[in-house]
Amino acid sequence: RKEVEQDPGPFNVPEGATVAFNCTYSNSASQSFFWYRQDCRKEPKLLMSVYSSGNEDGRFTAQLNRASQYISLLIRDSKLSDSATYLCVVTASGNTGKLIFGQGTTLQVKP
Amino acid sequence: EPEVTQTPSHQVTQMGQEVILRCVPISNHLYFYWYRQILGQKVEFLVSFYNNEISEKSEIFDDQFSVERPDGSNFTLKIRSTKLEDSAMYFCASSVGGQPQHFGDGTRLSIL
């Protein structure tokens, strides 16, 4: 089983649509969870941390279910500028800060 | 906003040659990392570095790889004898505590 698994997509949606991405992780000892965004051939950029209580940042909502080892990201009112690859990222066990990345889910927002 | 900077942006090297990739982490950060991403694949952890020593390294980070923080600002990754399969984007990252990590814009390494 992959350490972090995501549906690679691509997700093609019209502007204004709501889109949801899912992710599962295999290590129950993971402590921290993130969504990063990566534009083509660029560095990963932190979109948001994910907390057990769920958290929202503008049009973006992230959820974590530790029991199911499942993470989600919801994007409301999609913009053309949201087109990118969204990376589900978890920390490995231990305190070294090692991040484990999913393959990423590609989103294409069309006018 | 402070950022992690990496040089060069693109490095082309003959197989078997040594290469050094350079990074300047954010100034008050204490934890430093190298990751790589082969074209079309996921980002992979290479090494973490804290308090002037390696805290964890992956299976990829074999004897051909080394890291150094030679002064108070630079963090370098050296590959002693490059192989074709070392061709990838190499990202440096830093953090105050363990998380969140801020990434530099990467060095594209091409091995010929």
Backbone of each chain as ProteinMPNN parsed JSONL, in Angstrom:
{"seq_chain_A": "RKEVEQDPGPFNVPEGATVAFNCTYSNSASQSFFWYRQDCRKEPKLLMSVYSSGNEDGRFTAQLNRASQYISLLIRDSKLSDSATYLCVVTASGNTGKLIFGQGTTLQVKP", "coords_chain_A": {"N_chain_A": [[0.857, -1.201, 0.0], [0.518, 2.226, -0.833], [2.236, 4.926, 0.792], [1.05, 7.489, 0.927], [-1.858, 8.131, -0.679], [-3.459, 9.312, -3.562], [-6.057, 10.271, -5.799], [-5.065, 10.669, -9.039], [-6.334, 12.226, -10.958], [-6.796, 13.83, -14.179], [-8.857, 16.476, -12.784], [-11.286, 18.128, -14.375], [-12.909, 21.083, -14.338], [-15.55, 23.559, -14.505], [-15.23, 27.136, -14.154], [-16.192, 28.421, -10.991], [-17.208, 26.1, -10.005], [-17.554, 23.563, -7.428], [-15.123, 21.516, -6.006], [-13.786, 18.433, -4.86], [-11.104, 16.835, -3.242], [-9.551, 13.776, -2.325], [-7.64, 11.828, 0.007], [-5.658, 9.197, 1.251], [-3.746, 7.814, 3.942], [-1.093, 5.691, 5.117], [0.32, 5.363, 7.497], [-0.397, 5.189, 10.753], [0.834, 6.554, 12.761], [1.473, 9.065, 11.915], [1.586, 12.564, 12.47], [1.174, 15.187, 11.628], [-0.453, 17.046, 9.058], [-0.961, 18.11, 5.722], [-1.969, 20.196, 2.987], [-0.414, 20.893, 0.016], [0.268, 23.014, -2.751], [1.204, 22.681, -6.123], [2.495, 24.204, -8.868], [3.123, 23.786, -12.392], [6.274, 22.4, -12.756], [7.272, 23.868, -10.651], [8.053, 24.807, -7.211], [6.691, 23.032, -4.342], [4.06, 24.627, -2.607], [2.857, 25.645, 0.505], [-0.486, 25.182, 1.13], [-2.467, 24.765, 3.113], [-2.521, 23.738, 6.555], [-3.844, 20.768, 8.071], [-6.332, 19.987, 10.349], [-7.702, 17.973, 13.017], [-10.191, 18.879, 13.784], [-11.123, 20.014, 11.556], [-10.672, 22.605, 9.171], [-10.834, 25.894, 7.752], [-10.034, 28.066, 5.074], [-10.792, 30.758, 3.624], [-11.957, 30.017, 0.481], [-11.276, 27.415, 0.724], [-11.496, 24.276, 2.317], [-10.424, 21.987, 4.685], [-10.349, 18.627, 5.838], [-9.834, 16.124, 8.321], [-9.738, 12.735, 9.077], [-8.791, 10.794, 11.464], [-9.289, 8.197, 12.33], [-10.057, 6.821, 10.048], [-7.91, 7.399, 8.538], [-7.789, 9.405, 6.58], [-7.907, 12.199, 4.45], [-9.214, 15.281, 3.332], [-9.847, 17.794, 0.818], [-11.649, 20.603, 0.038], [-12.633, 22.722, -2.503], [-14.247, 25.642, -3.065], [-16.23, 27.585, -5.394], [-14.466, 27.677, -7.728], [-11.559, 29.105, -9.233], [-9.871, 30.238, -12.209], [-7.211, 30.485, -11.583], [-6.825, 28.544, -9.716], [-6.003, 26.289, -10.932], [-3.805, 23.683, -10.86], [-1.53, 21.293, -9.353], [-2.478, 19.419, -6.587], [-1.119, 18.527, -3.589], [-1.185, 16.01, -1.249], [0.096, 15.74, 1.934], [1.933, 14.211, 4.521], [3.412, 13.873, 7.79], [6.158, 11.747, 8.587], [6.507, 9.123, 11.036], [8.157, 9.782, 14.167], [10.454, 12.486, 14.988], [11.76, 13.939, 13.038], [10.88, 15.575, 11.076], [10.474, 14.736, 8.52], [8.724, 14.738, 5.484], [6.08, 13.101, 3.785], [4.988, 12.688, 0.599], [2.032, 12.637, -1.42], [1.165, 11.504, -4.735], [-0.167, 13.528, -5.975], [-2.979, 15.477, -7.109], [-4.327, 16.562, -10.07], [-5.764, 19.579, -11.015], [-7.769, 21.232, -13.323], [-9.139, 24.181, -14.113], [-11.634, 25.486, -16.072], [-12.671, 28.152, -18.264]], "CA_chain_A": [[0.0, 0.0, 0.0], [1.275, 3.46, -0.901], [2.219, 5.675, 2.048], [0.026, 8.518, 0.761], [-2.498, 7.801, -1.939], [-4.396, 10.295, -4.077], [-6.559, 10.105, -7.161], [-4.246, 11.618, -9.814], [-7.136, 13.061, -11.843], [-7.1, 15.221, -13.846], [-10.194, 16.962, -12.564], [-11.567, 19.274, -15.244], [-14.148, 21.674, -13.836], [-15.763, 24.936, -14.955], [-15.121, 28.195, -13.139], [-17.331, 28.509, -10.085], [-17.583, 24.766, -9.497], [-16.98, 23.054, -6.184], [-14.411, 20.268, -6.29], [-13.256, 17.805, -3.645], [-10.005, 15.883, -3.402], [-9.395, 12.87, -1.201], [-6.3, 11.293, 0.206], [-5.522, 8.281, 2.378], [-2.356, 7.602, 4.338], [-0.99, 4.347, 5.691], [1.004, 5.35, 8.79], [-1.262, 5.729, 11.807], [1.642, 7.375, 13.673], [1.648, 10.414, 11.364], [1.052, 13.554, 13.405], [0.837, 16.462, 10.982], [-1.051, 16.818, 7.756], [-0.953, 19.355, 4.964], [-2.173, 20.28, 1.544], [0.466, 21.796, -0.718], [-0.091, 23.24, -4.137], [2.399, 22.731, -6.973], [2.309, 24.576, -10.26], [3.969, 22.99, -13.279], [7.721, 22.572, -12.648], [7.603, 24.81, -9.587], [8.181, 24.195, -5.903], [5.453, 22.91, -3.564], [3.769, 25.761, -1.718], [1.883, 25.275, 1.521], [-1.828, 25.733, 0.989], [-2.992, 24.815, 4.471], [-2.392, 22.592, 7.45], [-5.13, 20.09, 8.257], [-6.521, 19.646, 11.757], [-8.773, 16.995, 13.248], [-11.468, 19.568, 13.918], [-11.457, 20.608, 10.264], [-10.341, 24.019, 9.122], [-11.245, 26.592, 6.545], [-9.269, 29.266, 4.73], [-11.458, 31.323, 2.453], [-12.713, 29.045, -0.324], [-10.683, 26.09, 0.926], [-11.822, 23.599, 3.563], [-9.718, 20.718, 4.827], [-10.859, 17.743, 6.89], [-8.985, 14.983, 8.663], [-10.368, 11.661, 9.839], [-7.663, 9.957, 11.894], [-9.707, 6.798, 12.449], [-10.051, 6.255, 8.7], [-6.653, 7.797, 7.903], [-8.355, 10.017, 5.389], [-7.804, 13.656, 4.434], [-9.913, 15.823, 2.175], [-9.748, 19.219, 0.517], [-12.785, 21.091, -0.739], [-12.435, 24.062, -3.071], [-15.521, 26.218, -3.522], [-16.153, 28.713, -6.327], [-13.154, 27.521, -8.372], [-11.043, 30.155, -10.105], [-8.881, 29.769, -13.19], [-5.904, 30.459, -10.92], [-6.716, 27.355, -8.864], [-5.456, 25.202, -11.747], [-2.508, 23.285, -10.3], [-1.546, 19.965, -8.753], [-2.654, 19.528, -5.143], [-0.346, 17.46, -2.964], [-1.503, 15.598, 0.109], [1.404, 15.539, 2.567], [1.87, 13.849, 5.935], [4.722, 13.662, 8.392], [6.493, 10.389, 8.976], [6.623, 8.977, 12.49], [9.428, 10.332, 14.628], [10.46, 13.948, 15.084], [12.77, 14.499, 12.147], [10.26, 16.507, 10.143], [10.346, 14.146, 7.182], [7.412, 14.798, 4.858], [5.77, 12.083, 2.784], [4.093, 13.306, -0.372], [1.269, 11.874, -2.387], [1.483, 11.74, -6.145], [-0.804, 14.774, -6.391], [-4.197, 15.472, -7.922], [-4.279, 17.706, -10.978], [-7.01, 20.316, -11.225], [-7.804, 22.188, -14.423], [-10.373, 24.966, -14.089], [-11.828, 26.043, -17.42], [-13.626, 29.278, -18.293]], "C_chain_A": [[0.884, 1.239, 0.0], [1.161, 4.211, 0.417], [1.155, 6.775, 2.038], [-0.577, 8.319, -0.632], [-3.532, 8.868, -2.314], [-4.873, 9.865, -5.455], [-5.815, 11.128, -8.025], [-5.052, 12.57, -10.692], [-6.723, 12.83, -13.293], [-8.585, 15.468, -13.603], [-10.357, 18.197, -13.448], [-12.906, 19.852, -14.836], [-14.311, 23.077, -14.41], [-15.533, 25.907, -13.814], [-16.374, 28.216, -12.279], [-17.753, 27.182, -9.491], [-16.958, 24.522, -8.129], [-16.328, 21.708, -6.495], [-13.799, 19.741, -4.994], [-12.177, 16.798, -4.006], [-9.888, 15.042, -2.137], [-8.002, 12.287, -1.167], [-6.376, 10.304, 1.362], [-4.049, 8.092, 2.687], [-2.266, 6.318, 5.138], [-0.421, 4.329, 7.113], [0.147, 6.012, 9.867], [-0.493, 6.604, 12.799], [1.899, 8.78, 13.135], [0.938, 11.419, 12.253], [0.573, 14.833, 12.747], [0.463, 16.21, 9.534], [-1.2, 18.157, 7.03], [-1.492, 19.134, 3.565], [-1.191, 21.32, 1.012], [-0.076, 21.916, -2.129], [1.212, 23.303, -4.94], [1.981, 23.097, -8.401], [3.373, 23.873, -11.098], [5.448, 23.38, -13.141], [8.137, 23.627, -11.623], [7.689, 24.067, -8.252], [6.804, 23.993, -5.256], [5.284, 24.127, -2.662], [2.662, 25.354, -0.76], [0.562, 25.977, 1.265], [-2.469, 25.863, 2.372], [-2.615, 23.566, 5.239], [-3.784, 22.01, 7.644], [-5.217, 19.635, 9.696], [-7.725, 18.725, 11.917], [-10.149, 17.648, 13.318], [-11.956, 20.133, 12.589], [-11.1, 22.076, 10.28], [-10.599, 24.591, 7.74], [-10.354, 27.801, 6.34], [-9.875, 29.822, 3.452], [-12.281, 30.271, 1.735], [-12.276, 27.605, -0.097], [-11.054, 25.537, 2.3], [-11.124, 22.255, 3.589], [-10.305, 19.935, 5.995], [-9.892, 16.593, 7.093], [-9.81, 13.983, 9.456], [-9.266, 10.684, 10.219], [-8.042, 8.482, 11.949], [-9.654, 6.105, 11.089], [-8.763, 6.557, 7.95], [-6.941, 8.417, 6.543], [-8.319, 11.53, 5.527], [-8.542, 14.153, 3.197], [-9.645, 17.312, 2.03], [-10.92, 19.584, -0.374], [-12.463, 22.499, -1.224], [-13.78, 24.534, -3.603], [-15.247, 27.339, -4.516], [-14.786, 28.733, -7.039], [-12.827, 28.693, -9.283], [-10.061, 29.54, -11.108], [-7.518, 29.6, -12.53], [-5.746, 29.282, -9.946], [-6.132, 26.165, -9.632], [-4.029, 24.913, -11.303], [-2.609, 21.817, -9.906], [-1.573, 20.122, -7.239], [-2.052, 18.282, -4.488], [-0.815, 17.238, -1.538], [-0.186, 15.187, 0.765], [1.22, 15.21, 4.047], [3.283, 13.735, 6.483], [4.903, 12.177, 8.679], [6.48, 10.311, 10.505], [8.012, 9.428, 12.922], [9.392, 11.839, 14.569], [11.438, 14.61, 14.138], [12.2, 15.48, 11.142], [10.064, 15.962, 8.745], [8.906, 14.226, 6.698], [7.286, 13.692, 3.823], [4.692, 12.656, 1.88], [3.277, 12.267, -1.134], [1.68, 12.254, -3.793], [0.894, 13.065, -6.64], [-2.043, 14.54, -7.226], [-4.192, 16.736, -8.766], [-5.67, 18.281, -11.183], [-6.833, 21.282, -12.387], [-9.156, 22.888, -14.373], [-10.499, 25.677, -15.431], [-12.858, 27.171, -17.386], [-15.001, 28.827, -18.796]], "O_chain_A": [[1.872, 1.308, 0.731], [0.13, 4.152, 1.087], [0.445, 6.968, 3.026], [0.136, 8.341, -1.635], [-4.36, 9.27, -1.497], [-4.16, 9.173, -6.182], [-5.919, 12.329, -7.777], [-4.536, 13.6, -11.127], [-6.325, 11.713, -13.623], [-9.447, 14.771, -14.138], [-9.646, 19.188, -13.282], [-13.934, 19.188, -14.97], [-13.322, 23.719, -14.764], [-15.631, 25.538, -12.643], [-17.485, 28.047, -12.782], [-18.568, 27.143, -8.569], [-15.989, 25.169, -7.731], [-16.92, 20.865, -7.169], [-13.352, 20.512, -4.145], [-12.318, 16.016, -4.947], [-10.097, 15.53, -1.027], [-7.288, 12.257, -2.168], [-7.079, 10.545, 2.342], [-3.203, 8.198, 1.8], [-3.24, 5.899, 5.764], [-0.656, 3.376, 7.856], [-0.013, 7.233, 9.89], [-1.104, 7.318, 13.594], [2.485, 9.606, 13.835], [-0.168, 11.169, 12.732], [-0.336, 15.491, 13.252], [0.976, 15.303, 8.879], [-1.518, 19.184, 7.63], [-1.469, 18.022, 3.037], [-1.14, 22.456, 1.481], [-0.781, 21.038, -2.627], [2.195, 23.899, -4.5], [1.213, 22.381, -9.043], [4.394, 23.423, -10.577], [5.825, 24.528, -13.374], [9.219, 24.205, -11.719], [7.433, 22.866, -8.174], [5.857, 24.705, -5.588], [6.236, 24.594, -2.037], [1.651, 24.784, -1.171], [0.497, 27.204, 1.193], [-2.948, 26.932, 2.75], [-2.416, 22.493, 4.671], [-4.785, 22.687, 7.409], [-4.308, 18.985, 10.212], [-8.632, 18.697, 11.085], [-11.153, 17.036, 12.954], [-13.063, 20.666, 12.5], [-11.219, 22.727, 11.318], [-10.585, 23.893, 6.726], [-9.966, 28.476, 7.294], [-9.52, 29.413, 2.347], [-13.202, 29.696, 2.315], [-12.852, 26.681, -0.671], [-10.944, 26.229, 3.312], [-11.216, 21.477, 2.639], [-10.704, 20.509, 7.008], [-9.221, 16.149, 6.161], [-10.502, 14.355, 10.404], [-8.854, 9.852, 9.411], [-7.221, 7.615, 11.652], [-9.255, 4.944, 10.99], [-8.541, 6.038, 6.856], [-6.407, 8.003, 5.514], [-8.655, 12.079, 6.577], [-8.499, 13.519, 2.142], [-9.269, 17.993, 2.984], [-11.155, 18.956, -1.407], [-12.068, 23.36, -0.438], [-14.373, 23.904, -4.478], [-14.186, 27.963, -4.494], [-14.05, 29.715, -6.946], [-13.685, 29.205, -10.002], [-9.501, 28.468, -10.878], [-6.761, 28.69, -12.87], [-4.658, 29.053, -9.417], [-5.803, 25.143, -9.029], [-3.157, 25.781, -11.36], [-3.644, 21.18, -10.102], [-0.779, 20.875, -6.674], [-2.427, 17.15, -4.793], [-0.836, 18.162, -0.724], [0.561, 14.379, 0.213], [0.438, 15.86, 4.739], [4.235, 13.526, 5.731], [3.95, 11.455, 8.971], [6.447, 11.34, 11.18], [8.938, 9.449, 12.112], [8.393, 12.416, 14.141], [11.9, 15.721, 14.398], [12.951, 16.147, 10.431], [9.54, 16.658, 7.876], [7.98, 13.833, 7.408], [8.226, 13.382, 3.091], [3.622, 13.055, 2.339], [3.756, 11.178, -1.448], [2.44, 13.198, -4.009], [1.39, 13.652, -7.602], [-2.153, 13.551, -7.95], [-4.068, 17.844, -8.243], [-6.623, 17.562, -11.485], [-5.873, 22.052, -12.432], [-10.195, 22.258, -14.568], [-9.585, 26.379, -15.866], [-13.793, 27.15, -16.586], [-15.923, 29.639, -18.884]]}, "seq_chain_B": "EPEVTQTPSHQVTQMGQEVILRCVPISNHLYFYWYRQILGQKVEFLVSFYNNEISEKSEIFDDQFSVERPDGSNFTLKIRSTKLEDSAMYFCASSVGGQPQHFGDGTRLSIL", "coords_chain_B": {"N_chain_B": [[8.084, 38.891, 2.123], [10.08, 36.495, 3.739], [12.177, 34.09, 2.065], [13.19, 30.822, 0.914], [16.144, 30.38, -0.858], [17.622, 29.057, -3.81], [20.487, 27.95, -5.589], [22.369, 26.69, -8.414], [19.688, 27.611, -10.722], [19.444, 25.831, -12.756], [21.387, 23.05, -13.486], [23.719, 21.503, -15.459], [25.415, 18.543, -15.95], [28.112, 16.277, -16.561], [27.866, 12.739, -16.472], [29.209, 11.049, -13.67], [30.592, 13.196, -12.698], [31.137, 15.524, -9.994], [28.692, 17.353, -8.163], [27.449, 20.309, -6.669], [24.782, 21.537, -4.93], [23.207, 24.49, -3.919], [21.747, 26.214, -1.138], [19.996, 28.76, 0.542], [18.588, 28.941, 3.479], [15.627, 30.24, 5.213], [16.25, 32.862, 7.491], [15.881, 32.612, 10.375], [15.312, 29.988, 10.69], [15.659, 26.582, 11.8], [15.682, 23.968, 11.041], [16.493, 21.885, 8.341], [16.139, 20.69, 5.008], [16.412, 18.391, 2.255], [14.787, 17.533, -0.723], [13.753, 15.571, -3.562], [12.476, 15.542, -6.923], [11.736, 13.529, -9.432], [11.022, 13.898, -12.888], [7.611, 13.921, -13.489], [7.036, 12.344, -11.341], [6.434, 11.749, -7.786], [7.225, 14.015, -5.061], [10.123, 13.345, -3.216], [11.572, 12.562, -0.095], [14.88, 13.29, 0.938], [16.844, 13.992, 2.967], [17.107, 15.152, 6.344], [18.18, 17.803, 8.489], [19.549, 18.986, 11.42], [20.76, 21.019, 14.018], [23.392, 20.896, 13.201], [23.768, 18.294, 12.303], [22.868, 15.272, 10.546], [19.551, 14.272, 10.837], [17.745, 12.47, 9.824], [17.815, 10.225, 7.056], [17.011, 9.133, 3.732], [16.638, 6.047, 1.836], [17.515, 6.698, -0.662], [19.506, 8.517, -0.249], [22.456, 7.784, -0.43], [25.944, 6.742, -0.065], [27.027, 8.427, -1.928], [25.942, 10.884, -1.58], [26.035, 13.929, 0.274], [25.597, 16.343, 2.909], [25.974, 19.717, 4.017], [26.498, 22.422, 6.26], [28.154, 24.938, 5.855], [28.599, 27.522, 6.787], [26.927, 30.197, 8.553], [24.723, 30.538, 6.941], [24.45, 29.116, 4.469], [23.294, 26.005, 3.031], [24.208, 22.995, 1.817], [23.986, 20.496, -0.776], [25.753, 17.774, -1.827], [26.619, 15.749, -4.541], [28.601, 13.13, -5.191], [29.558, 11.488, -7.373], [27.908, 11.671, -10.084], [24.967, 10.065, -11.417], [22.981, 8.956, -14.209], [20.382, 8.597, -13.322], [20.157, 10.44, -11.306], [19.156, 12.718, -12.299], [16.853, 15.244, -11.838], [14.482, 17.45, -10.175], [15.671, 19.289, -7.494], [14.775, 20.138, -4.315], [15.208, 22.402, -1.709], [14.303, 22.839, 1.692], [13.112, 24.588, 4.601], [12.44, 25.043, 8.126], [11.068, 26.504, 11.116], [10.371, 25.14, 13.586], [9.623, 21.687, 13.436], [7.64, 21.826, 11.478], [5.542, 24.263, 9.673], [7.065, 23.402, 6.509], [9.019, 25.373, 4.347], [9.58, 25.774, 0.976], [12.292, 26.09, -1.333], [12.726, 27.381, -4.733], [13.877, 25.441, -6.256], [16.431, 23.392, -7.884], [17.124, 22.422, -11.083], [18.512, 19.495, -12.044], [20.424, 18.126, -14.523], [21.727, 15.295, -15.875], [24.133, 14.236, -18.09]], "CA_chain_B": [[8.088, 37.649, 2.894], [11.365, 35.788, 3.571], [12.024, 32.876, 1.283], [14.346, 29.954, 0.724], [16.692, 30.585, -2.204], [18.477, 27.969, -4.275], [21.305, 28.193, -6.78], [21.81, 27.398, -9.552], [18.338, 27.176, -11.059], [19.614, 24.672, -13.634], [22.76, 22.557, -13.52], [23.936, 20.41, -16.407], [26.685, 17.919, -15.542], [28.417, 14.978, -17.15], [27.804, 11.584, -15.57], [30.472, 10.783, -12.984], [31.118, 14.428, -12.117], [30.603, 15.974, -8.72], [27.86, 18.543, -8.253], [27.038, 20.893, -5.381], [23.59, 22.37, -4.995], [23.266, 25.419, -2.798], [20.485, 26.683, -0.595], [20.034, 29.673, 1.675], [17.291, 28.829, 4.174], [15.123, 31.433, 5.884], [17.315, 33.138, 8.459], [15.663, 32.15, 11.75], [14.919, 28.584, 10.672], [16.635, 25.708, 12.445], [15.588, 22.634, 10.457], [16.773, 22.003, 6.916], [15.777, 19.46, 4.306], [16.487, 18.254, 0.802], [13.856, 16.619, -1.389], [13.92, 15.602, -5.001], [11.301, 15.142, -7.696], [11.996, 13.105, -10.802], [9.957, 14.394, -13.75], [6.406, 13.108, -13.564], [6.878, 11.523, -10.147], [6.136, 12.509, -6.575], [8.332, 14.583, -4.299], [10.692, 12.324, -2.309], [12.474, 13.019, 0.957], [16.265, 12.822, 0.898], [17.589, 14.122, 4.208], [16.801, 16.26, 7.245], [19.417, 18.267, 9.131], [19.25, 19.867, 12.552], [21.825, 21.133, 15.007], [24.638, 20.528, 12.513], [23.92, 16.887, 11.968], [21.748, 14.632, 9.869], [18.617, 13.641, 11.759], [17.203, 11.306, 9.128], [18.079, 10.177, 5.624], [16.262, 8.088, 3.057], [17.454, 5.04, 1.118], [18.106, 7.353, -1.833], [20.666, 9.28, 0.234], [23.517, 6.808, -0.168], [27.284, 7.293, 0.202], [27.372, 9.44, -2.932], [25.332, 12.143, -1.182], [26.401, 14.498, 1.564], [25.079, 17.682, 3.148], [26.854, 20.518, 4.85], [26.123, 23.806, 6.523], [29.529, 25.415, 6.057], [28.612, 28.788, 7.516], [25.639, 30.393, 9.199], [23.607, 30.803, 6.041], [24.278, 28.178, 3.368], [23.051, 24.578, 3.269], [24.547, 22.448, 0.507], [23.852, 19.07, -1.077], [26.785, 17.351, -2.762], [26.558, 14.404, -5.115], [30.024, 12.943, -5.51], [29.737, 10.926, -8.711], [26.518, 11.66, -10.527], [24.471, 9.029, -12.316], [21.873, 9.437, -15.035], [19.138, 8.579, -12.536], [20.128, 11.576, -10.384], [18.466, 13.826, -12.974], [15.615, 15.537, -11.107], [14.426, 18.744, -9.483], [16.07, 19.164, -6.103], [14.2, 21.214, -3.522], [15.624, 22.628, -0.334], [13.231, 23.366, 2.526], [13.511, 24.885, 5.972], [11.344, 25.318, 9.043], [11.471, 26.964, 12.449], [10.299, 23.87, 14.282], [9.58, 20.688, 12.377], [6.656, 22.167, 10.439], [5.504, 23.796, 8.288], [8.295, 23.585, 5.766], [8.972, 26.312, 3.235], [10.438, 25.229, -0.071], [12.914, 26.928, -2.352], [12.163, 27.136, -6.061], [14.446, 24.232, -6.837], [17.501, 23.315, -8.877], [16.923, 21.324, -12.037], [19.794, 18.837, -12.313], [20.39, 17.294, -15.727], [22.962, 14.51, -16.007], [24.292, 13.794, -19.484]], "C_chain_B": [[9.413, 36.92, 2.669], [11.144, 34.485, 2.812], [13.324, 32.089, 1.262], [14.851, 30.163, -0.701], [17.653, 29.459, -2.556], [19.246, 28.404, -5.519], [22.085, 26.929, -7.118], [20.372, 26.953, -9.808], [18.392, 25.934, -11.959], [21.094, 24.323, -13.688], [22.826, 21.381, -14.492], [25.332, 19.852, -16.154], [26.866, 16.596, -16.27], [28.335, 13.891, -16.088], [29.19, 11.33, -14.968], [31.097, 12.01, -12.348], [30.451, 14.722, -10.785], [29.743, 17.22, -8.949], [27.499, 19.009, -6.845], [25.856, 21.811, -5.632], [23.532, 23.211, -3.732], [21.9, 25.954, -2.416], [20.783, 27.697, 0.505], [18.669, 29.612, 2.334], [16.851, 30.173, 4.742], [15.906, 31.622, 7.181], [17.073, 32.62, 9.872], [15.237, 30.682, 11.813], [16.042, 27.694, 11.181], [16.695, 24.315, 11.826], [15.701, 22.776, 8.937], [16.603, 20.642, 6.248], [16.169, 19.548, 2.839], [15.484, 17.2, 0.361], [14.222, 16.613, -2.865], [12.622, 15.145, -5.67], [11.752, 14.812, -9.114], [10.789, 13.498, -11.643], [8.787, 13.423, -13.808], [6.143, 12.257, -12.34], [6.63, 12.401, -8.915], [7.406, 13.072, -5.95], [8.801, 13.544, -3.281], [11.669, 12.957, -1.328], [13.874, 12.444, 0.75], [16.876, 12.826, 2.301], [17.034, 15.282, 5.031], [18.038, 16.548, 8.09], [19.046, 19.248, 10.216], [20.434, 19.862, 13.491], [23.137, 20.571, 14.466], [24.845, 19.036, 12.319], [22.672, 16.363, 11.271], [20.852, 13.985, 10.908], [17.905, 12.449, 11.128], [17.609, 11.372, 7.662], [17.326, 9.01, 5.017], [17.227, 7.105, 2.39], [18.125, 5.643, -0.109], [19.438, 8.002, -1.448], [21.771, 8.311, 0.609], [24.872, 7.514, -0.002], [27.72, 8.352, -0.813], [26.85, 10.837, -2.555], [25.918, 12.62, 0.15], [25.777, 15.893, 1.673], [26.013, 18.393, 4.119], [26.223, 21.883, 5.078], [27.438, 24.52, 6.872], [29.64, 26.724, 6.822], [27.216, 28.99, 8.089], [24.467, 30.51, 8.259], [23.388, 29.733, 4.972], [24.044, 26.754, 3.837], [23.243, 23.911, 1.918], [24.288, 20.947, 0.443], [24.913, 18.748, -2.118], [26.492, 15.936, -3.239], [27.942, 14.151, -5.706], [30.259, 12.477, -6.941], [28.354, 10.701, -9.289], [26.222, 10.524, -11.492], [23.306, 9.615, -13.113], [20.593, 9.56, -14.218], [19.084, 9.66, -11.455], [19.449, 12.793, -11.017], [17.099, 14.033, -12.333], [15.609, 17.007, -10.721], [14.796, 18.47, -8.031], [15.562, 20.394, -5.355], [14.818, 21.219, -2.13], [14.417, 23.167, 0.432], [13.779, 23.677, 3.909], [12.275, 25.162, 6.815], [11.91, 25.799, 10.374], [11.518, 25.768, 13.395], [10.252, 22.822, 13.192], [8.697, 21.098, 11.204], [6.145, 23.583, 10.685], [6.814, 24.108, 7.58], [8.05, 24.506, 4.58], [10.011, 25.878, 2.21], [11.057, 26.325, -0.923], [12.367, 26.569, -3.72], [12.912, 26.081, -6.863], [15.629, 24.445, -7.757], [17.19, 22.14, -9.789], [18.285, 20.76, -12.387], [19.632, 17.903, -13.499], [21.741, 16.607, -15.863], [23.024, 13.956, -17.424], [25.174, 12.564, -19.586]], "O_chain_B": [[9.829, 36.744, 1.524], [10.085, 33.862, 2.897], [14.4, 32.611, 1.55], [14.066, 30.125, -1.648], [18.4, 28.973, -1.707], [18.729, 29.121, -6.376], [22.434, 26.165, -6.218], [19.893, 26.014, -9.172], [17.493, 25.094, -11.923], [21.942, 25.187, -13.908], [22.091, 20.402, -14.364], [26.313, 20.595, -16.145], [25.9, 15.889, -16.558], [28.699, 14.114, -14.933], [30.205, 11.388, -15.662], [32.026, 11.891, -11.549], [29.358, 14.238, -10.49], [30.036, 18.036, -9.822], [27.273, 18.197, -5.948], [25.925, 22.738, -6.44], [23.773, 22.723, -2.627], [21.018, 26.124, -3.257], [21.707, 27.515, 1.298], [17.7, 30.165, 1.815], [17.623, 31.132, 4.748], [16.191, 30.653, 7.885], [18.036, 32.21, 10.519], [14.846, 30.193, 12.873], [17.222, 28.005, 11.018], [17.646, 23.569, 12.059], [15.095, 23.659, 8.331], [16.881, 19.597, 6.835], [16.246, 20.632, 2.261], [15.347, 16.139, 0.97], [14.901, 17.513, -3.36], [11.793, 14.462, -5.067], [12.103, 15.699, -9.892], [9.655, 13.439, -11.167], [8.955, 12.249, -14.137], [5.152, 11.529, -12.287], [6.619, 13.629, -8.999], [8.516, 12.651, -6.275], [7.992, 12.939, -2.577], [12.491, 13.791, -1.705], [14.034, 11.266, 0.43], [17.366, 11.8, 2.774], [16.55, 16.271, 4.48], [18.837, 15.655, 8.371], [18.325, 20.217, 9.978], [21.042, 18.819, 13.732], [23.88, 19.877, 15.161], [25.978, 18.573, 12.186], [21.582, 16.924, 11.387], [21.326, 13.237, 11.763], [17.506, 11.521, 11.831], [17.73, 12.458, 7.095], [17.035, 8.023, 5.692], [18.443, 7.298, 2.381], [19.171, 5.167, -0.549], [20.378, 8.024, -2.242], [22.008, 8.038, 1.786], [24.929, 8.731, 0.18], [28.678, 9.087, -0.573], [27.262, 11.841, -3.137], [26.249, 11.822, 1.026], [25.471, 16.533, 0.667], [26.725, 17.777, 4.912], [25.52, 22.422, 4.223], [27.778, 24.679, 8.044], [30.67, 27.0, 7.437], [26.411, 28.059, 8.108], [23.323, 30.577, 8.709], [22.244, 29.467, 4.604], [24.525, 26.343, 4.893], [22.523, 24.222, 0.969], [24.357, 20.234, 1.444], [24.964, 19.38, -3.173], [26.161, 15.049, -2.452], [28.39, 14.865, -6.603], [31.098, 13.045, -7.641], [27.71, 9.685, -9.027], [27.075, 10.084, -12.263], [22.725, 10.633, -12.737], [19.817, 10.499, -14.394], [18.076, 9.786, -10.76], [19.198, 13.788, -10.336], [16.282, 13.113, -12.289], [16.594, 17.72, -10.913], [14.29, 17.53, -7.419], [15.874, 21.531, -5.709], [14.932, 20.185, -1.472], [13.595, 23.883, -0.14], [14.782, 23.105, 4.336], [11.205, 25.473, 6.292], [13.065, 25.54, 10.712], [12.571, 25.428, 13.935], [10.796, 23.047, 12.111], [8.984, 20.749, 10.059], [6.289, 24.083, 11.8], [7.574, 24.976, 8.009], [7.023, 24.43, 3.906], [11.173, 25.646, 2.543], [10.432, 27.349, -1.199], [11.638, 25.588, -3.87], [12.602, 25.857, -8.033], [15.812, 25.518, -8.331], [17.016, 21.011, -9.332], [19.121, 21.458, -12.961], [18.799, 16.997, -13.479], [22.776, 17.268, -15.954], [22.096, 13.297, -17.893], [25.41, 12.063, -20.686]]}, "name": "protein", "num_of_chains": 2, "seq": "RKEVEQDPGPFNVPEGATVAFNCTYSNSASQSFFWYRQDCRKEPKLLMSVYSSGNEDGRFTAQLNRASQYISLLIRDSKLSDSATYLCVVTASGNTGKLIFGQGTTLQVKPEPEVTQTPSHQVTQMGQEVILRCVPISNHLYFYWYRQILGQKVEFLVSFYNNEISEKSEIFDDQFSVERPDGSNFTLKIRSTKLEDSAMYFCASSVGGQPQHFGDGTRLSIL"}
